[in-house]
Amino acid sequence: MLILVWFVVCIIFAFVQLILGDSGHALELFALLSAIALFLISKIKYKIK
């Protein structure tokens, strides 16, 4: 499961870096998208159990 989380976070980071680059809002968008992704992964994990 940790590998899945790491993979998703890396994809989100690459996407945000590609779109926003060195913008001041890149870190905020990365944090927001990461939180949403982790929430969804958590929901899926507990739904399967």
C-alpha positions in Angstrom: 0.0 0.0 0.0 2.9 2.4 0.8 4.2 1.9 -2.7 0.9 2.9 -4.2 0.8 6.0 -2.1 4.4 6.9 -3.1 3.6 6.3 -6.8 0.5 8.5 -6.6 2.3 11.3 -4.8 5.1 11.2 -7.4 2.6 11.4 -10.3 0.9 14.3 -8.6 4.2 16.1 -8.0 5.3 15.7 -11.6 1.9 16.9 -12.9 1.9 20.0 -10.7 5.6 20.8 -11.6 4.8 20.4 -15.3 1.8 22.7 -15.2 2.8 25.4 -12.7 6.6 25.1 -12.6 8.1 27.5 -10.0 4.9 29.3 -9.3 4.2 30.2 -5.7 0.9 28.2 -5.8 2.5 24.9 -6.9 3.2 23.8 -3.4 -0.4 24.6 -2.3 -1.9 22.7 -5.2 0.4 19.8 -4.6 -0.6 19.6 -1.0 -4.3 19.9 -1.8 -4.1 17.2 -4.5 -2.0 14.9 -2.3 -4.5 15.2 0.5 -7.4 14.4 -1.8 -5.6 11.4 -3.3 -4.6 10.0 0.2 -8.2 10.4 1.3 -9.5 8.5 -1.7 -6.9 5.8 -1.3 -8.0 5.5 2.4 -11.6 5.2 1.4 -10.9 2.5 -1.2 -8.7 0.6 1.3 -11.4 0.4 3.9 -14.1 -0.3 1.5 -12.3 -3.4 0.3 -11.8 -4.8 3.8 
